[in-house]
Amino acid sequence: MKTGLKHVWLILFFVGILLLNQPCWAQDPALEQIGDYGTIDWVGQKVIAKGIGAPPEEAYGKPKARPMAG
């Protein structure tokens, strides 16, 4: 009985070592990097991008032009 118990502990020890060596904390699966300036948040349902834009021609010179460019 004692030798069987030793084998069980030995197997559990090696399985534990194998599980600890797995790269399971590599990245957040909810975020997906797209290129250098974009990210998709699948859980939060958002697309995040960095860049520049131009406002519509009819909005030039108006206070609302800047938010419309993004």
N, C-alpha and C positions, 0 to 999 in steps of 0.2 A: 504494500500500500504506500509506503514512504517513497519508493522509487517512482511510482506512478505520479505522485504529487510533485516530485522534483521535476519530472518531465513537463508537467503542466505549467509550472512556474517558469521553467526555461523557455518554453514556447511562448508564453505570455510576455516574457522579457524581450525576446527577439521581435515579436509582432509590435510591441510598443516602440522599440528602436526604429523599426521600419516606418511606422506611422509618424513619428516625430521628424523624420528626415524628408517628408513630402513637402513640396512648395505650395502649401494651401493658403498662404497669406500674401500672394504675389500682387494682387490688385483688387480693387473693388469691382465686382462683376456688374454693378448697376451703372457704372460709368464706362463709356466706350470712347476712346480718343480717336478723332477723325483728323488726320493731317497734323499740322503744327498748331493750328489756332481754333480747332473745333472740338466739342465734347457733346455726347448725347447722354443724358441722365434718364435711363429707362424707367427707374422707379418714380422719380419726381416728374416725369413726362416733360422734360425741358431740353431744348437745344441751346447750347452756349457757344457763341462764336465771337472772335475778336477780328476786327478789320475796320475798313473805312467805307463810307457810302455817301452818296449825294442826294440831297432832298429833291422832291419834284420841282419842276420849273415854276409852277404856279405858286410855290411857297417861298421863293427866294426873298430875303429881306424881312420875313415875318418871324415873330418869336416862336412859332410852332415848327419852323423849318428844321431846326437842329434835332429835335426828337424824332422827326419823320425820316431823317437820314439814316438812323440806326436800323 
